[in-house]
Amino acid sequence: MKTRIYISSLVLLLAMSGTAFSQPKRVLIVHSVGRDFSPWDDYGRKIREELRIQSKDPIDIFEVSLSTARFPDGNEDAFVSYVNAVFSARKLDLIMTIGGPAARFFQQNRKRIFPSIPTLYAALAQQMSANAPATDAMVSVDVDVLSTLHQILNLVPETTKVFVVMGNSPIEKLWLQEMRKLFEPLASRVEITYSNELSLEQILQQVAILPPRTFIVYGQMLVDAAGVVHEGKAAIGRIHAVANAPMFSEQDAFFGLGVVGGRMTNTSDVSRQTAAVAVRILNGESPGSIKMPPIPAAHPRFDSRELKRWNISEGQLPPGSELFFHVPSLWEQYRPQLTGILAAILLQAGIIALLLVERRRRIVAQAEATSRRHEVVRLNRVTTASVLSSAIAHELYQPLGAILSNAEAAQMLIKAHPLDVAQLGEILSDIVRDEQRASEIINGLRNLLNNRTGADLQPLNLNATVRDVVRIVSPEVTRRGVVLRTILATEQLWVRCDPIHLQQVIINLVMNGIDAMEDVANPHELTIRTNLTDTGKVEARISDSGPGISNEQLTEIFDAFVTTKPQGTGLGLPIARTIVESYGGELWAESRMRGAVFSFTLPLARA
């Protein structure tokens, strides 16, 4: 039991000791102007962040601001009394000043404000650090204002004028004197104008109408000549919005707000080193023993947006420059996607090109095939005409002989007295009739042999075409002793095609039927039927009384060079089917108990 009491007491003692060790460190931060004035607001914010990151102990931060840096009539004694009254009972562990005015104030009043408390002067320009006591710590900054002007002249040598933006508060007047002294050697090269005697509204008017080859150097704008106080970064934002010239500054607190860039103070580095020194002091190290070299300006940094706005080439920048705020192009943002799209487009273009080449080749091949097919069709017609030539010659002999006989009779009547005019008129009428008959035969043969084109397509009556075919083949039908019958539909069957092509199909089918009956005993009968099918198509059926077609032959009868005739070419039926199908129709064959039937259909056309 006693052992448990001892253990509990030990745990309680350790907890109380830990609580004592974890008491927060109290730090008083004194701002030169106010915690919301640039660039000190950036220093204050980043120092607070770094203190909390680097310190193992909790830190309690208090902040106060001077007014004497803004107003020349500020009462320093009242501020000293205020600080002593507020913080005398708080047991401060460290006093930290930010900026030159706060550092000078504490140096001048060190004996009156907590002289025993360690003091750290932070973000103090090296030019204003000469009077710092050796017992205090200091983190100074190498503020090279002159280098800003040199950077402008090196970047754009043709610069002729520099407009310096500077306010009219006591601290700004102090820096203005420093700048005038530093810029004096360059007065013969460029014209330098200062804005300390202008209000911000007047400055905005000036920067909007600056002459060409002018640059703006932005120093500070705490209080303008009209006495208006400008907190934060609002002033530089308004100037950038209307300025017609590029703007530089040695303070990186304004980088990204319209400043082109260059070698600027490194607020982050200064804040980080300041916090590190503060932690060392809070951990018991003597401030006077901590010696920090001035922190130089950072490597040149430039705002890509401002370079683009003022047409300043990246090639003009000093070596080792870093680019910030780069606005990526569409290609940079979506390079993988655009690369894929471009590859797809190129692949598609290649495929399309190949397809176009293949299409052209196909068109050429189709044109050649069509030309060859037309030539074969014409040769088929020539072959058909050759077969019919003897019958046609015999058919022509009759009207020509009649014409000759009638002409001789007319010659004899002319010599007779008196002249029989009535009989002479009858003879002449017979001559005209026989001549028309001969012309019809010759025209039919000529049309059969002519080359045809797509321009010859026309609506025609299938029944009329059948009658024309009957007239053409009737001499051959009579010569071979075939009985040809036509059973035509009562209505007109209109189709749209070439009339000679249609004649050729029917003639081929008719001649095939006649040839099939050559070695078959009588009767030799051939029938041509036309009708309108239930599906609304025009149909023609050519049937014969020949031996028919075997099942084996039916499967290949429309193949090229397949024939059952000793003298056949095997092209008639393939050509006939090609012609019918080219007009959207069908051609097929059937075998019956006696003979065969060849049928074809064509779409019905308007008259």
Residue pairs with C-beta under 8 A, 6 or more apart in sequence:
22 57
22 58
23 57
24 57
24 58
24 59
24 60
25 55
25 57
25 58
25 59
25 60
25 93
25 94
25 282
26 59
26 60
26 62
26 90
26 91
26 92
26 93
26 94
27 51
27 59
27 60
27 61
27 62
27 92
27 93
27 94
27 95
27 96
27 278
27 282
28 62
28 63
28 64
28 83
28 87
28 92
28 94
28 95
28 96
29 44
29 47
29 48
29 61
29 62
29 63
29 64
29 96
29 97
29 98
30 63
30 64
30 65
30 66
30 95
30 96
30 97
30 98
30 102
30 105
30 106
31 37
31 40
31 44
31 63
31 64
31 65
31 66
31 98
31 99
31 102
32 40
32 65
32 66
32 69
32 97
32 98
32 99
32 100
32 101
32 102
32 103
32 171
33 40
33 65
33 66
33 69
33 70
33 99
33 101
33 169
33 171
33 222
34 40
34 65
34 70
34 231
35 41
35 44
35 63
35 65
36 231
36 232
37 222
37 231
37 232
38 220
38 232
38 233
38 236
38 251
38 253
38 254
39 251
39 252
39 253
39 254
39 265
39 267
40 98
40 99
40 123
41 232
41 253
42 253
42 267
43 98
43 99
43 122
43 123
43 267
43 270
43 271
43 274
44 63
44 98
46 267
46 268
46 271
46 272
47 96
47 98
47 122
47 271
47 274
47 275
47 278
48 61
49 271
50 271
50 272
50 274
50 275
50 276
51 59
51 61
51 275
51 278
51 279
52 59
53 275
54 275
54 276
54 279
55 275
55 279
55 282
57 282
59 282
62 87
62 90
62 92
64 82
64 83
64 86
66 74
66 79
66 101
66 102
66 105
67 74
67 79
68 74
68 76
68 79
68 101
68 105
68 170
69 99
69 101
69 102
69 169
69 170
69 171
69 222
70 169
70 170
70 171
70 222
70 223
70 229
71 169
71 170
72 170
76 105
76 108
76 109
79 105
80 109
80 112
80 113
83 113
84 112
84 113
84 114
87 114
88 114
92 114
92 117
93 117
93 118
93 282
94 117
94 118
94 119
94 120
94 278
94 281
94 282
95 106
95 113
95 114
95 117
95 118
95 119
95 120
96 119
96 120
96 121
96 122
96 274
96 278
97 103
97 105
97 106
97 119
97 120
97 121
97 122
97 124
98 122
98 123
99 123
99 124
99 171
100 124
100 125
100 128
100 171
100 174
101 170
101 171
103 121
103 124
103 128
103 129
103 132
103 138
104 128
104 131
106 113
106 119
106 121
107 131
107 132
107 133
110 119
110 133
118 136
118 137
118 281
118 286
118 287
119 136
119 137
119 287
120 136
120 137
120 138
120 139
120 274
120 277
120 278
120 281
120 287
121 129
121 132
121 136
121 137
121 138
121 139
121 140
122 138
122 139
122 270
122 274
123 139
123 141
123 270
123 271
123 274
124 132
124 138
124 139
124 140
124 141
125 140
125 141
125 143
126 140
126 141
126 142
126 143
126 294
127 143
127 178
129 138
129 140
129 294
132 138
134 288
135 287
135 288
136 287
136 288
137 277
137 281
137 287
137 288
137 290
137 292
138 292
139 270
139 273
139 274
139 277
139 292
139 295
140 292
140 294
140 295
141 265
141 270
141 294
141 295
142 294
142 295
142 296
142 297
143 250
143 265
144 250
144 263
144 297
145 175
145 178
145 179
145 182
145 219
145 250
146 182
146 183
147 250
147 262
147 263
147 297
148 217
148 248
148 249
148 250
148 262
148 263
149 162
149 183
149 186
149 190
149 217
151 248
151 262
151 263
151 300
151 318
152 159
152 162
152 215
152 217
152 248
152 262
153 159
153 186
153 189
153 190
154 318
155 312
155 316
155 317
155 318
156 213
156 215
156 312
156 316
158 213
159 190
159 213
159 214
159 215
160 190
160 191
160 211
160 213
160 214
161 190
161 191
161 192
161 193
161 210
161 211
161 213
161 214
161 215
162 190
162 191
162 192
162 193
162 214
162 215
162 216
162 217
163 193
163 195
163 206
163 207
163 210
163 214
163 215
163 216
163 217
163 245
164 179
164 192
164 193
164 194
164 195
164 216
164 217
164 219
165 195
165 203
165 207
165 216
165 217
165 218
165 219
165 221
165 239
166 172
166 175
166 176
166 179
166 194
166 195
166 196
166 219
166 220
166 221
167 196
167 219
167 220
167 221
167 222
167 223
167 224
167 225
167 230
168 196
168 197
168 223
168 224
168 225
168 227
169 222
169 223
171 220
171 222
172 196
172 219
172 220
172 221
172 222
172 223
173 196
175 219
175 220
176 194
176 196
176 219
179 194
179 219
180 194
183 192
186 192
195 202
195 203
195 206
196 225
197 225
198 206
198 224
198 225
199 224
199 225
199 226
199 228
200 221
200 224
200 226
200 228
200 230
200 235
200 238
201 226
202 225
203 224
203 239
204 238
204 239
204 242
207 216
207 239
207 242
207 243
207 244
207 245
208 242
208 243
208 244
209 244
210 216
210 243
210 244
210 245
214 245
215 245
215 246
215 247
215 248
216 239
216 243
216 245
216 246
216 247
216 248
217 247
217 248
217 249
218 236
218 239
218 247
218 248
218 249
218 251
218 254
218 259
219 249
221 230
221 235
221 236
222 229
222 230
223 229
223 230
224 230
233 253
233 254
233 257
236 247
236 249
236 254
236 257
236 258
236 259
237 257
237 258
239 247
239 258
240 247
240 257
240 258
243 258
245 310
246 260
246 306
246 309
246 310
246 312
247 258
247 259
247 260
247 306
248 259
248 260
248 261
248 262
249 255
249 259
249 264
250 262
250 263
250 264
250 265
250 297
251 264
251 265
251 267
252 264
252 265
252 266
252 267
252 298
252 301
253 267
255 261
255 264
255 301
255 303
255 324
256 303
256 324
256 325
258 306
259 303
259 306
260 302
260 303
260 306
260 307
260 310
260 312
261 300
261 301
261 302
261 303
261 306
261 321
261 324
262 300
262 301
262 302
263 297
263 298
263 299
263 300
264 297
264 298
264 301
265 295
265 297
265 298
266 295
266 297
266 298
269 295
269 298
270 295
273 292
273 295
277 290
277 292
280 290
281 287
281 290
299 320
299 321
299 322
300 317
300 318
300 320
300 321
300 322
301 321
301 322
301 323
301 324
302 317
302 321
302 322
302 323
302 324
303 324
303 325
304 323
304 324
304 325
304 326
304 327
305 325
305 327
306 312
307 313
307 314
307 323
308 327
314 323
330 338
331 338
373 575
373 578
374 451
374 452
376 571
376 575
377 501
377 504
377 575
377 578
377 579
378 449
378 451
379 571
380 504
380 508
380 569
380 571
380 572
380 575
381 448
381 449
381 500
381 504
382 449
383 569
384 448
384 504
384 507
384 508
384 511
384 572
385 392
385 445
385 448
385 449
387 476
387 511
388 445
388 472
388 473
388 475
388 476
388 511
390 479
391 475
391 476
391 478
391 479
392 441
392 445
392 475
394 475
394 479
395 441
395 474
395 475
396 438
396 441
396 442
399 434
399 435
399 437
399 438
399 441
400 434
400 438
402 430
402 431
402 434
403 431
403 434
403 435
403 438
406 427
406 428
406 430
406 431
406 434
407 431
409 427
410 424
410 427
410 428
410 431
413 419
413 420
413 423
413 424
413 427
414 424
440 471
441 472
444 468
444 471
444 472
445 472
447 499
447 500
447 503
448 472
448 500
448 503
448 504
448 507
450 500
452 498
452 500
452 501
456 498
456 499
456 500
457 496
457 497
457 498
458 496
458 497
458 498
458 499
459 494
459 495
459 496
459 605
459 606
459 607
460 494
460 495
460 496
460 497
460 499
460 502
461 492
461 493
461 494
462 493
462 494
462 495
462 502
462 530
462 538
462 540
462 602
463 488
463 489
463 492
463 493
463 530
465 499
465 502
465 503
465 506
466 486
466 488
466 506
466 528
466 530
466 540
467 486
468 499
468 503
469 503
469 506
469 507
469 510
469 528
470 484
470 486
470 528
472 503
472 507
473 484
473 507
473 510
473 511
473 514
474 484
476 511
476 514
477 484
477 514
477 526
480 514
480 518
480 524
481 522
481 524
482 514
482 517
482 524
482 525
482 526
483 523
483 524
483 525
483 526
484 510
484 526
484 527
484 528
485 525
485 526
485 527
485 528
486 527
486 528
486 529
487 527
487 528
487 529
487 530
488 528
488 529
488 530
489 530
489 531
489 532
491 532
492 607
493 530
493 531
493 532
493 538
493 604
494 538
494 604
494 605
494 606
494 607
495 502
495 538
495 583
495 602
495 603
495 604
495 605
496 583
496 603
496 605
497 583
497 602
501 579
501 583
502 579
504 575
504 576
504 579
505 576
505 579
505 580
505 587
505 600
506 528
506 540
506 542
508 572
508 573
508 575
508 576
509 542
509 576
509 598
509 600
510 526
510 528
510 542
511 572
512 572
512 573
512 598
513 526
513 542
513 543
513 544
513 546
513 595
513 596
513 598
514 524
514 526
514 544
515 565
516 544
516 546
516 547
516 595
516 596
517 524
517 526
517 544
517 545
517 546
517 595
520 545
520 546
520 547
523 545
524 545
525 544
525 545
526 542
526 543
526 544
526 545
527 541
527 542
527 543
527 544
528 540
528 541
528 542
529 540
529 541
529 543
530 538
530 539
530 540
530 541
531 539
531 541
532 538
532 539
532 604
533 539
533 601
536 604
537 585
537 601
537 602
537 603
537 604
538 601
538 602
538 603
538 604
539 599
539 600
539 601
540 599
540 600
540 601
541 597
541 598
541 599
542 597
542 598
542 599
543 592
543 595
543 596
543 597
543 598
544 595
544 596
545 594
545 595
546 595
546 596
547 595
548 591
548 592
548 593
548 594
548 595
548 596
549 557
549 589
549 591
549 596
550 591
551 591
553 564
554 589
554 591
556 562
557 573
557 589
558 573
558 574
558 577
558 587
558 589
559 570
559 574
560 570
560 571
560 574
561 569
561 570
561 571
562 570
563 569
563 570
573 587
573 589
576 587
576 600
577 587
580 586
580 587
580 600
580 602
581 587
583 602
583 603
584 602
584 603
585 600
585 601
585 602
585 603
586 600
586 601
587 598
587 599
587 600
588 598
588 599
588 600
589 596
589 597
589 598
589 599
590 596
590 597
590 598
590 599
591 597
